[in-house]
Amino acid sequence: MNLAEIKKTIEDAVPHSSAHIFDPNSDGQHLEAIVISPVFENMFLVKQHQAVMKPLKQAFAETLHALKLKTFTPSQWEEFQKAHHIKTE
């Protein structure tokens, strides 16, 4: 799976989500993802990560080796952006 396919897989599996996928090593195997969704409200962190990782089972079987994952609700993401001086359009 390429980055666009991984993004689509996550966004299709997690309702109302926005996924941002990065390949910092440019190897297609060790990726990072930020996933923002209102469905993460009142959900334990482990359940959030399971919701993202489960649909990627095929990618892990084929090419993906590691995924550094951060999940946020929209309000958490807004606070994270403010705290880290991240500006988005």
Long-range contacts (C-beta under 8 A, 24 or more apart in sequence): 1-56, 1-58, 1-59, 1-62, 1-63, 1-64, 2-28, 3-28, 3-31, 5-59, 6-31, 6-33, 6-56, 6-59, 6-64, 9-55, 9-56, 9-59, 10-35, 10-52, 10-55, 10-56, 12-55, 13-51, 13-52, 13-54, 13-55, 14-39, 14-51, 14-52, 15-39, 28-63, 28-64, 29-63, 29-64, 29-65, 29-66, 30-65, 30-66, 30-68, 31-64, 31-66, 31-67, 31-68, 32-67, 32-68, 32-69, 32-70, 33-67, 33-68, 33-69, 33-70, 34-70, 34-71, 34-72, 34-77, 35-69, 35-70, 35-71, 35-72, 36-71, 36-72, 36-73, 36-74, 36-77, 37-71, 37-73, 37-74, 38-73, 38-74, 40-71, 40-72, 40-73, 40-76, 41-73, 45-71
